[in-house]
Amino acid sequence: MARVVALAGQVGGAKLADGLARLRGAELAVIVNTGDDFEHLGLHFAPDLDTVLYVLGGVANPEAPWEPQGESYAVYDMVRRLGGPERLRFGDRALAAPLLRTAWKSADRRLTQITADLCRRFGIAAQVLPMSDDAVRTHVLTDDGAVPFFEYFADLGCEPPVRGFQYAGAEFARVTPEIADALDSPDLEAVVICPANPYHTIAPILEVPGMRELLRRRGAPVVAVSPIVGGKALTGSAGKMMMELRREASARRVALEYLRLIDGFVLDSVDADQAEAVRACGIEALATQTVMRTVDDRVALARAVLDFAAEIRARRLLEAG
């Protein structure tokens, strides 16, 4: 079975990664954003990594996939009672991964190795790969200056208007051998950019030096899925950020964010009228259902994306011939 690589983060990205994993199993590698990682109470929290792990491991809370099912908050309540910070409400079960991640990192283990161990414990066949073992931190530019994404999200409630982004440390980050091997696989079938915020979820991955070149090296079709449906994001603040950056909050605008990187773009059926505008930019377009309410929806979208990538590859071969 051919290899598939996905770029993911947030809930939508984790759901599509799960659909791909159900179709490709061990032949899937998921490169996950770590630009939103942060230190809290001395622990290394990795929201996107843990969301992907919980969803692929089948333990995610359906209503809040960034935490495990059956969550409780006894530790948080006691921390708050003893004078600790209240800004981030963390669950008891959700503390396990940050605790182990922090302890294992202090023993000089790579984040990639730590994540691989967690995958084995969760019974995940696919590879889940941090975008780098080196620290990259996304900063949101506001009228009052740059703030780490965690502060923008937890302390400021995503309220300040966004003027831009910085990816601190990206210039020094390195692509891991595991990512290089996955993207340089001779049987690479497709690269899928999952539906996620293009600015603080996908952009940090692409900012790692050499990542874009690796995505294109094998010539496999690169297909992105829109996180914007009907002019707004289903979850997160992508639509708000786009408007504050003076960009139209639309699927077509998301496609333009990936111009010269992607070959195909998948938008929801409700935005089918934008497909021709996407094609006018030199990007092939597919309109289909992208909202993933059930596991069947995840698998159906994953299959549609892979079939679309196969069609792009076939057309290329025909044109080349």
N, C-alpha and C positions, 0 to 999 in steps of 0.2 A: 504494500500500500504506500502511496506517495506521501511525502512529508508536507505538513502545513505549519506555518508560523503565524501566530496572531499577536498583535499589539493590543494591550488591554489595560483596563483600570476602571474604577467605579462600578456601579451595579449593572448598567447595560453591557459594559465590556465583559464582566464576569459571566453574565447570562449567555452571551453569544459564545464565549469561550467554552462554557459548559455544553452548548449544543454541538460545537466542533469536536469536543472531547468525546461525546457520545458517538460520533461518526468516525473519528480517527484514532481514539485511544492513545497509545504510546507514540503514535506518529505525529502528535501535535506538540508544539512547543509554544508556550504563552510567555511573551516578554511583557513584564508588568512595570508600570510606572512606580518609581520610588521617590519622585520629586516632592511628594506630599508627606513623606516620612517626617517624624518629629520626635524630639525627646520630651518626655513628661514624667515627672517624679523619678528621674534617672533611668527611665525605661525607653527602649527604642520601639516606638509604635510605627507600623507600616500599614496604613489603612487599605491601600489598594491590594497589596500582597495578601493580606488576611481576608479581604472580601473574596478574592479569587480562590483562595484555599478553602474557605467555608463553602462556597457555592459548588466548586468542583468536588469537594469532599462529601457533599450531601448533608452538611450539618447546619447550613445557614438558616437563620430565622426568615421565613417567607416575607414577613412584613418589614424586616430590617436586615437585609443580607450581609451587612457589615459586622454582624455579631452572630454567635452561635444560637441555636434553638435552646429554649429553656433557660434563658439568661436571668440572672439575679444581680442585685446591686448592693449587697451587704458591705463589701469592702469600700466601695465608693461612699456609701452613707457614713461609715465609720471614719474614713479619711476626712470627709467634710466636717463631721462632728468634732474632730480633733484639730480643726483649723487649717486643713489642707485646701487646695484650690478647688473651686466649684465649676470652673469653666468647661471642663470636659467630663461628661458622665460616662464612665467606663464600666463595663460589666465584669462580674467575677470570672466567667469562663473566657471572656475576651482578653483577660489579663495573662492567660497562660502563654500565648505565643510571644507577646512582648517580653515576658519574664525570661523565657528560654532564649529568645533571640539576643537579649542583652547579655545573659550569662555566657552563651556560646561565642558571641562576638568578643567578649573580654578574654576568651581563651584563644583568640587569634584565628577563629574560624571565619571563612568567607561567608557573606550573606547568601551567595548562591548555594553553598554547601548546606547551610542551615535550612534554607527553603526546601532543598531536596529531601532532607530528613523529615521535615514536616509533611511533605507530599507522601512519603512512604507511610507515615503514621496515619494519614487520612485515607490511605488506599487510592491515591490519585495516580493513574497510569501516565497521564501527560506530564511533560516537563513544565514546571512553573519557574521562570527565570527572572530574577530582578534585572532591571535594565543595565545595572552596573554594580560592581562590588564597592565602587567609590561613591562617596556622598555627593548627591546633587540635590539642591533645595530650591524649590520654586518660590519666588518672591513676587507679590502683587504690587504693582506701582499704583499709588493713589495720590490724591492732591496733597496729602501730608507726608509723602515719601513712600519708600518700599517697605513692605511688611511681609514676613514669612506667611506662606499660605495657611498654615495652622492658625496663626494669629488672626488673619483675615477671616477665616471660617469660624473659629471658636470664640474669639473675643469680640470681633466686629460684626459677626453675623452676616457676612458677605454684603454688608450695606454700603460701604464707600464705593463710589464710582471707580471703575477700573480704567487705568490709563495705559497699561502695558504690563509686561511680564519680564522678569529676569530669572535665569536658571543658574544660580550660584554654584560654582564648582564644576559645571558641565565641561568647561574647556580642559579640565584635568582628568575627567572621568575616562575610563577605558572599557571597551567592549570585552565581555568575558569570553574565555575560550568556548564555553557552552553555547553562547549566542552565536559566535562565529561559526561553530560547527553546524548549528541548526540552519543558519541562513546560507551556508555554503554547501548544503547537502545536494548532491548531483540529481536527486529525484524530488527536489522542491517543487511542489505543485502550485502553491499560492501563498501569498502573504496577505493577511486580512487585518485591516485596521478596524477594530471593533468600535461600536458606538460609544463614544466617551467625549468629554470636553476636549476640544482640540488644543486648548491653550495650557491648561495645567495638568492634563493627563497624557495626551499623545505627544505634544511638543517636547516635553522633557526627555522622552525616549529618543526622539529624533535629534536632539541636541547633543547626544553622546557622540563624540568624534568617531567618524567611520561608520556610524549606524546607517545613514542613508545609502552610502555606497554598498554596504552589504545587502541592503534590501533589494538593490537593483542588480547585484552581481550576476546572479544566475538567470536573470531575465524572466523569472516567474511573474505572472500577473500580480499586481498589487491592487487590492480592492478595498475601499473604505466604505463603511456603513454610517449613515447619517445619525447623529444623536438628536437632531432637530426634527420634530414631527409637527406639521401644521403650524410652524412659526414659533414653536417653543420646545424647550427640553422637557422630556418626561420626568427626569430627576436632575437635580443639580442646578447650577447657575449659568450654563452655557449661553442661553438666550439673553439673559441680562448682560453678561459680559460682552457679547457681540454688539448689542445696541450701544453700550457705553464706549466701545472701541470704534463707534460710528460705522459699524458693519451691519448689513441687513441680517436679521435673525431668520435665516432660511436654510434649507438643505443645500440650495445652490451655492450659497456663500461658504458653507462648510467644505464643499467640493473644491472651491477656489483656494481654501487654506492648504490643500494638499496638491495644488497644481504642480506639475512637473515631477511628481512623485508617484501618483496613482495612475493606473490604467482604467479602472472602473470604479463606479460610485453607485451605491445602493441607497435609494431613498424610499420613504414610505409611500404607499399607494395614494394617500391623501395629498401628497405633493407631486403626483405624477405629471402635473402640468409644468413642472420645472425640469423635467428630464431633457427636453430639447435644448434648454439653456445650458445644461451641463454638457451635453454633447457638442454644443457650439464652442466649448472651451477645449475640445479635443479629448474629452474623457467619455468613455462609454458609460451608459446609464441603464439601470434596472430599477423599475418601480415594483415593489412588492410589500407585503405586510412585514413591518419591522418591529412592531410592538410585541414584546415577549411576555405574555401573561402566564403561560403554562410551559412545562417542559417540552411538550409537543411543539409549541411555538418556537422555542429555542432551536430545536432540531430542524424544523422546517426552514427557518431563516438560515441556519448554517448550511443546509443542503442547497438552498437557492444561491447563496454566496459562492459556494464551491462550483456549482454548475455554471454560474456566470463566469467565474474565472476560467473554467474549462472552455467555454465558448470564446472568450477573448484569446486564449492560447490557440485554439483551432483556427480562428480568423487570421491570426498572425502568421501561422504556418502556411495557410492558403495564400495569403498575400505574398509571403516570401517565396513561395513556389511559383 
